[in-house]
Amino acid sequence: MKFLEGGLEQVNGFTFSALECGIRYGGRLDYCMIASDGPCNAAGVFTTNSVSAAPVKLCRARVGGSVRAILINATNANACTGDQGMRTVEALTADIAARLGVQPESVLMASTGIIGRQLPLEKMMASHEALVAGLARGNGRLIPRAIMTTDTVPKEACVSFTASSGEYRIAGTAKGAGMIAPNMATLLCFVITDAPVRKKNLETAFGRSVARTLNAITIDGDTSTNDSAVILSPQAGTPLKGKQDLNNFEEALRALLQRLAEMIIDDGEGTTKRVRITVKNAKSEADASRIARAVSQSLLVKTAFFGNDPNWGRIAAAAGYSGAAVDERKLRVLFDDMPLMANGTPVEFDREGLVNIMKKNIFEVIVDIGLGNSGWSMLTTDISTDYVKINAEYST
């Protein structure tokens, strides 16, 4: 497995288009499409928020069938828009399907942006002729730019891997900088591959990979109404078979999603640090995940990161209230390789050296529970004054 230059345009069998529709603002790409040359198997992971957007509801209903295209808009989430919001996504996808000559149910849709406003249906419909006419493989580089909201940089990656039937590629793009706390973040991710993978195998590999990557990051503890991650794999060709081929596919997929997850964390709204919270020796994987998430989402922990404040007690406290099994007498906390707490009590440490660790853009916090053999890790960030300013003014 190796990373390649570029992104979506590196994968055979897909074309792309993006344009300035003026959905909420003028002068920016905000409407785009990924189209496949033939029917695709699809797998998706979507927000667990009980308040979910119309495009999420549509995708949940359609992702089980053959998929030919994904329609995507930025700047408007089409969430909390009632029956009209659903009628809008059905109308938009039906029109695109007719222009592509495919079934309406084979077109998915995803949206991101402000909640509670109707999409400008007529304006978007009027752009469809140009959107379809613009489909080209070389336009893959436009998709990461067209799906941005508060992102400051486009996010894309591509990997290749080898199977017994040859070399294949997987590419993906994602957006997200705030409202990120996936139970599945506002996070959108679209992955395509030229490797034919049976639907069941695709769902299994994608679900496991998302759990350890996109679902293991947090910026601000907010789970969006629109989180969607979708992968497309061509139905044509001989599907990957055999344990080694499928393992190679999943390894490459997970590496791709991990790279995208890191890009999201590094572009967090107003953030200055990427911190990996690694939980070791928990009683169960579920406990390890609870502890990692509690520490990662603690505002007290995250503000201490921003201030380079070596307040490790906040980490111990978060582990203790996580709901997981924790025995204070066995708990250890380390920053990188520097122990700060052992067996529930503080240990002598180099305070200046610890501050220097915390001044780095990237470092690790290790929480050793000492009760079992299970582990989990999450990527988190600090929380800064800039984060507050960005989100205090978002809707205005």
Protein Blocks (a to p, Z undefined) as FASTA:
>chain_A
ZZdehjfkmpghiacddddehlmbghiafbdcdddfbdcdddddddfbfbdcfklmmmmm
mmmmccfbdcddehiaogakljmlmmmmmmmmmmmmmmnopafklpccddeddehiacdf
klmmmmmmmmmmmgcfklmmmmmmmmpckbcbdcddddddddfkbccddddddddfehpa
cehiadddddddfbdcdfklmmmmmmmmmmmmmmmccfklpacfkbccdddddfedcdde
djklmmmmmmmmmmmmmmmmmmmmmmgghiabdcddddehifbfklmmmmmmmmmmmmkl
mmmmmnopacfklmmmmmmmnopacdfklgccdehjbcfbgghiacdddfklmmmmmmpm
bdcddddehlajbdcddddddddfklmmmmmmmmZZ
